[in-house]
Amino acid sequence: MFRSHTNGELSLQHLNEEVTLSGWVQTIRDKGFMIWIDLRDRYGITQLVFDQDRSPAELMENAKKLGREFVIQVTGKVIERVSKNPNIPTGEIEILVEKLEVLNESQLPPFTIEDETDGGEELRMKYRYLDIRRAPVRDKLIFRHKMAQKVRNYLSDEGFIEVETPVLIKSTPEGARDFVVPSRMNPGQFYALPQSPQTFKQLLMVGGMDKYFQIVKCFRDEDLRADRQPEFTQIDCEMAFVEQEDVMNVFEGMTKTLIKDITGQEFGTFPRMTFADAMQKYGNDKPDIRFGMEFVELNDLVKGKDFKIFDDAELVVGINVEGCADYTRKQIDELVDWVKRPQIGASGMIWAKFQNDGVKTSSVNKFYNEEDLAKIIEKFGAKEGDLMLILSGNEHKVRTQLSALRMELGNRLGLRKGDVFAPLWVVDFPLLEFDEESGRYHAMHHPFTSPKPEDIHLLETAPGKARANAYDMVLNGNEIGGGSIRIFDKDLQSRMFDLLGFSKEEAEAQFGFLMNAFKYGAPPHGGLAFGFDRLVAILDGNEVIRDYIAFPKNNSGRDVMIDAPAAIADEQLDELELQLNLKA
């Protein structure tokens, strides 16, 4: 037996018991006549003590030879600590060691394995197995585990059945790029890794499963950000004989349950916002409504004043930043530089202040007199002490730029608090979006999304105006889940493929199996998929999903720990009947 207890469970009630513990040496404090060692495992830390007055000389010498991260086993007596540590559960006791065995020595680790480490992110990713020993990483993985349990329990209680779907599937042209896998037994042919189990969960509805879920790995070969990974996890769900309200009610209930279980916060009915309103008020379809700064459009007030930047703009729009009229010129210039960065792309920024002394001023006083400025400030609904920031240009671009500025200010002003939650539904998305480059429509969500019943007639006359029977759940400025009512009528699905530019042959080659299934009595059905990594991160008060994945990839899609992706041997290429022809 390597241990009788873990390093997180001993207390004063165990006084004078003989115990055996195992773990890693975290810290060593050697005073010569006395040695203290913090012994760590997944469950916590226990202090060990070696005392020259009470410990044999050989034991003291062996203790002096220990190094950080040595794996050891000790046997000893639980005694009361003189200097107690109220910050850890075992802080009232220590172990007077009677026996020490080194189970495995360790090289000096490349960074300190403590809550506050000196290791940079890339270094910690290379040695992720060491990083996982740190409490902050360990606790995030445990939190993820508990979340998965709660999700499974909730959905099981709601009558959902967990069904696994294939990982080696067929490549489809919609959405992000697929990861592809060559087939040795079928030379020249390839599997794809699923971007989602979309068609399979629809087939499960055709199969009569009625309520399906899966906590499933998905794969997308796309450019990465801090909050994206090439492989990620979804809570994937589908229901038969449902309308939009049925689906939304189930998963609003699940989200309420998770938030209450984890934070104690209770919510009533989640607010709803149309896609059009979200874009007009916040410039994106996943608004963070924990704070204000709604967009204010100014075209009717600022054009025709000989200020070319506004006169030539398709849209002039701004936000009111409450209480920031005391921003210095240096602070405002820094914001101007921020919006002019290539990632944002604005050409500049105009500001106006309603100062605490009642004075109204702006960076364009030359073009707008006091009366003009008063009307602009009134439209913002500003009060004394407020700062207004204004962008102009192409409507789509300027909304995106102002949205980024709003979120940046939310961060800088401490308005995006991790322990405050603001969920909402965004509904009434466009069904299609027209791509000028390809000259055809693309599905806003995916080709199986149903149009709203009252908009089906628009598919013949004005497809771009049709709304999708789709819904996204947004939490704290992040889309955490999205879904739709699916097309279950084969004729309507065929019409959708036509609109998306699929020939009959292409549609048959890509989705013939689904269309054939619809011939055998497909029920009305719909579903939703949550981004599990992101949901876990947000409910733990964070936003970067990488911290909640055991072995994440970096921003280049590389696993620097195992050095993947990597070249494969010529023999493997020969088996696959593949030949590399890499571009220079």
N, C-alpha and C positions, 0 to 999 in steps of 0.2 A: 504494500500500500504506500503510494507516494505521498499521500496527505490524508490527515484526518479531518481537516477543515480547510476552507479557502482563506485567502488573505483579507476578506472583507467581512467576516462574520464574528470574530472573537470580541468579547466585551468583558466587563467586570464579573458577569455571572459565570465566567469560565475560570475564575481565579484558582490558582494552584493545580489546574488540570495539566496533565502532560499531553502535548499535542505535537503533531507532525505537519509541517507546512512545506510547500514547494513553490518555486517561482523564480523570477528574475531579480537580480540585484539592481536596484534603481540608484541608490546613493549610499555612500560609505562615509562615516564621520569617525575618524581614528584619533582619539585623544591619548594614545599610548597605553594608558592603564585601562582604558575602556573604549570599546568599539560599538557604534550603532550602525545598523544596516536597515534600510527600507527594502522590504521584500514585496514584490509586485506580482499580481496575476490579474486575470480579467475582472475579478470581483473587488479588488481594492489593494490596499497597502497595509502591511503589518510591520511594526518596528521590532527588530531583533537586537538583543544586547549581549555583548561578550564582556565579562568583567574579570580582570586579572585576580581579584580577591575571591571570586567564586568559580572561575573557569580554569580548567587545566591549562598549563603552558602550551601544550601542543595544539589545543583548540584555538588559543589566542593566536598562535603563529599561523595556523591555517586560515583563520579569519583575515589576517593581514594580507594574505596572498590573493584574496578575492578581488575581482575587477567588475566594473559596470557591465551589466547584462549577462554575467555568469548565471547559469541555471543551477540552482542549489536545492538541496533538501535539508531541513533542520528538524531536530526534535528537541523540545524543551518545555519549560514550565511557564504558564501564564502568570505574570505578576503585574501589579499596579504601577503605572508610570508615575514618576515624580513630577515631570513636566508634561502635562497633558496637552493634547492637540484636539481642540473642539471641531476642527474642520474636516476630520475624517471619522467614519464610524468606529474604527478601532483605536481611536486616539486616547483612550483611558488606560490601555494596557500595552504591554510589550512581552516579548518572549525571551526569557533567560535561556540561552541556547546551551544544550548539554551535548548535542551531537550534530556534526556538520558533514555533509557529503556533497562534493561537486559533481553534478550530473553532466555538465557540459561547460567548457570554458567558452569565452567569447572574445573576439577581437574588439578593440575599441570602436564603438559605433561611429558612423560618419556625422551624426548630429546627436544632440542631447534628447533622450527619450523622456521628456517631461511635458507638462501642459503647455508651457511656453518654451518652444524649442528654438535653437539657433540654425536649424536647417531650412534652406529655401525650398520653394514648391517643387522645382524640378528634381532636386536632390531627394526630397522625401518621396516623390513618385518613383524614383529609381529604386529606392529601398522601402517600398510600400509596406512590406512585411514587418519592417521595424516601426514604421509610422503607425501601423495599426495597434502597436502596443501602447501608444499614447492615449490617455483617457479621452481627449476630445474626439479622436477618430473612433475609438472603440465605442463610445457612447452614442455616436451618430449611427453606427451600424446596428447597435442594439435598438435604438429608436426606430430605425427602418424595419427591423424584425417585428417589433410590437405593432407598428402601423399595418404591416401585411396581415398579422393575425386579426386585427380589428376589422380590416376590410373583408377578409374571408368569413369571419363570424357574421358580420352584418349581411353580406350577400347570401350566405347560406341560410340565415334566418328568413330572408325574403324569398326563398325558394329557388335561388339560382344554383345551377350545377356547374362545377368547374370541369372543363373539357380542354385537353391539350390539342393543339392544331399543329400541322407540319412546320418544320423549320426550313426544309429544302422544298421550294415551290417554283413556280413559273414566273419569269420576269414579265412585268407589265410596264407600259410606257408612261403611265400617269404618275404624278408626284415627283419625289426626289429620285436621284439615281439609285439603282439597286446595287448591292454587293452581289457579285456573281460567283458561282462555284462550278468549275468544270467537272463533267461526269466521265470517269474512267471507263465505265461500262457502256457509255453512249458517246463515242468520240465525236468531238465537234459540237456537242450540246452542253447546255449549262443550266444549272439550277440558279435560282435567286434566293437570297435571304429575305424574309418578309419585312416590308415596311410596316405592316400591321396584318392581323389575321382577317382582314375585311371580308373577303369573299367566303372564307371558311365559316365565319360566324353567321353569314347569311344562309349558307348551306345547312348549318345546324338548325336554323329556324325552319327551313324547308323540311328538314328531317324530324321536326316535331319536338325539339328539345325545350322550346318555349322560353326558358330563361337560362342564358349561358353567361359564364364569366371565366376569366383567365388572367392571372398575373403573369405576363408574358414578355419575353425579350423581343424587341423589334430592332431593325437595322436600316440606316439611311446613310448613303454615301454622299454627304454634303459638307460644305465648309462649316467649320466648327467655331463656336464661341465659348465663353466661360460656362454658359448654362446649356451647352449641347454636347452630346456624345454620339459617336457613330453607332453604338449599341446602347439601347435604353429600355426601360421597362414601362409597360402600360398595364393599367387595370382595364381590361377589354371586356365589354359587356354587350349583350344583345337580348331583345325581348320580342316576343310575337304577340300579335293581336293588340297592339298598342298605338296610341296617338302621341303627339309631342308631349302633352301634359303628363301622361303616364310615365314616360321616361324621365322627364325633368323632376317629377315628384319623388321618384325612387332615389335619384342620385343627389338631389338637394337634401333628402333625409340622411343619406350616407355621410355627406359632408358635414351637416350639422352634428351628427353623432361623433364623428372624428374630432371636430373642433371642441365639442363639449368634453369628451373623454380626455383629451390631451391638455386643454387649457382651462376648462371649466366655464368658458364663455358660451352663452346660449343665444341663438338667433331665431327671429321669426321668419316670415317668408322673405326669401332673397329678392332684392329689387331686380327689375328687368330694364334693359335698355336696347333700343334697336341699333343695328349696325350703323345706320345713317346718323343717328344722334351721337353715338360714340365717336364717329369720325368728325362730326361737326364740333362737338364740345371738347374733345380730348386729342383728336388727331390720330387715334389708333383704335383698334377693335378689342383692346384688352386694357381699358382704363383703370388706373389706380384711383379709387374714389375715397381713399383715406384722407385726402386733402382736396382743397378747391382748385383755384387757378383754372377755371373753365375758360375756353377760348372766347374772345370777344372780337367780332368781325367789324371792321372800321371803314370799309369801302365807301359807304354813303357819307362819311364825315371828312375823309382825308383827301379824296381825289379832287382834281380841279384847282389846286392851290399852287400850281407851278413847281411842285416837288416831284421831279421826274421819277424818282425811285418808287413813289407810291402811284403816280399817274400811270406808269407803264406796267404795274403789277396786276396779275389776275386776281390776287387776294392780298389784302392787308389785314393782319390778325394779330392779336396780342393776348397777354395774360397779366393779371394784377397780382403782384407779389406783396402780400400784406405786411406792413411793418418794416419795409426795407428801404424807405425813402432816404435813410441815413447812409446808404451805400456810397462809398467814396468813388471818385472818378477812376481810381486804380481798380477797385472791385468791379465796376461796370465794364471797364476796358478788358478785364480778364474774362468776363462773360462774353464780350464781343469776340475775343480771340477763340473762346471755346466753341461758339456756334460757327465760326469760320473754319474750323478744322475740317480736313477732307471727309472724316467720318460723318459730319453733320452737313456741311456743304452750303451754309448760308453765306450770302455776300456781305452781310453786315447786320446791325441791329439798332433800332431806334428806342430811346427811352424817354419816359415822362415821369415827373415826380409831383406828388401832392404833399408838400413838406409839412412838418409838424407845426410850423408857424403860419400855415395857410397859403404860402406862396406856391403857385403852380408854374413849373418850368419843364423844359424838354431839351433834347439835343437838336430839335428842328425849330427853335423859336423864330428863326429867320423866315420861315414859311407859314407858321401858324401863330396868329395873334392870341391874346389872352382869352378872347371870347371863344375862338376855335378850340383852344386847349381845354377850356372849361367844359365844352361839350364832349370832347374825347374822354376826359376824366369822369364825367357824369355817366357816359355809356359803360365804362368799366365798373361803375358802382364803387369807385375808390373813395377812401376816406383819408383824412390827414395821416401822414406817415407811410403812405403806400407808394410802391414803385411799379410802374407799368413798363413792360418790355414788348416790343412790336417787331414783327418780321413781315416781309412782303416778298412776292414772287409768284411762281407757278403754284396753283392751288394745291395740288397733291404734294409737291415737294415742301412747300412752306408749312403745311399741316404736320408733316413728318418731322421737320426741323423743330417746330415749336413744341411738339410732343416730347422730343428728346430733351429740349431745354427745360420744360416743365418737370420732367422726371429728375433731371440733374439738380434743379433747385429743391425739389422735394427731399432729395438725399442730403444736400448741403444744409438745409434748414431743419433737419431732423424730423421731417413730417412722415417719413416712411418707416414707422416703428415696427420692428419684427414681432412684437407681442400684441399688435392691434390687427384685427382681421376685418376685411371689407369684401365679402363675396357679392357677386352679382351674375346674372345671366345676360349674355348678349344674344339677341335673336334677330330674325328677319335679314339674314345675310343675302347678298346677291347670289343667285344660283350659278351664274356664269360670269367670267370676266374676259374681255376681248384683248387678245394679244396682237398689237400692231405689227410686230416683226414677223410672226407666222401667218397673220391674216385670218386667224380663226379663234373661236371661243375655247377657253379652258374651264374646267370645273373648279369653282371656288373651293370646294371641299374635295369631293371625288365623284366619279361618274355615276355612282349608285345613289346619290342624294336625290330625294324626291323634291320637286317644286311644290310650293304651297298649292293646295287644291284649287284655290281661287285664281292662281296665276298660270295654270297649265295652258290656257288658251294663248298666253303670250309667247309660248314656244314657237308658234306659227307666225306671229306678227312682229313681236319685239322681244326676242330672247334675252337681251341684255337687261330688260326691266323685270324679269321673273325673279321672285324671291325663293330662297331655299327653305325647305322645311327643316332648318338646321338651328343649332343652339350651341353656344360655348359657355362653359362656366369659367369665370374669371375670379381670381383671388389675389388681391394686393398687387395689381398691375401685371399679373401673369396669367396666361391661359393655362388652366390646369386640366381642363377636359373639354372635349368637343364631340358632337355627334349629330345625328340626323335621323329622320324617318326615311327609310330606304324605298326605292322604286321596287315594287314587287310584280308589276304588270309587264310582261315581256314586250308588248307593243310600245309602251312608254319608254322602257329601257332602250329599245332599238332606236326610238326617236332621239333619245339623249345621245347615243353613240353617233348618230348622223350629225347632230349639232356640234359635237366635239371633233368632227372631221375624220371619224373612223369609216373606212369602207366596210361593206358587208363582210368581205373576206377578212379584214383586220379584226373586226369585232368578233367574228367567229373564231379566229385563231387565238385571240387573247382571252375571250370570255365566253366561248361557246359552252363550256361546262356549266356556267351559271345560267345562261339563257335556256339551256336544255332543262335545268332543274326547275326553272320557272314554269315549264310546260306541265309540271306534275303537281300543281296546286300549291303555289307559294303563299303563305299567309302574309297579311300586313305585318311589317316588323320595323324595328328601329333600335338604335342603341347609342352608346356613348363610350369613349375611351378616355381615361384619365392618364396624364403623364405621372406615373407613380414617383419617379425620382424627384420631380419638381414639387409635387404635392407634399412629399415627406420633408423636403428642405424648407418649404414655406411654413408648414405647421411647426417646424422646429425653430422658426424665427430667422431663417436664412433664405438665400435665393440661389446660391451656386450649387448645382446638383452633384458636382464632382466629389464634394466632401462626403456624400452619402452613398458612394459606390465603392465597393471593396477594392477593386483594381481598375481605376479609370484610365482613359487615354488623355494625352495632352492635346493642345490646340491644333496640332498637326495630325491628329488621329493616331499617334504612336503610343504604344505601350513601352515606355522607356525601361521598365523593369525587365521584361523578357525580350526586349528589342524586336518588336513586331510592329508592322509587317516586315518580312524578311524574304530574301531570295530563296528559292527552293532548288534542290539538286537537279542536275540534268537528267538523272535517272527518273525522277518524278515527272519531269516534263515529258520525257519519252513515253512513260506509262499513260499519260493523258493525251498523247499525240498532239502536243502543243509545241510551238516554236516562238521564241521571243523575237520581236522586231521593234525594239524600243527606239523612239524618236530621239535624235541627238539633243 
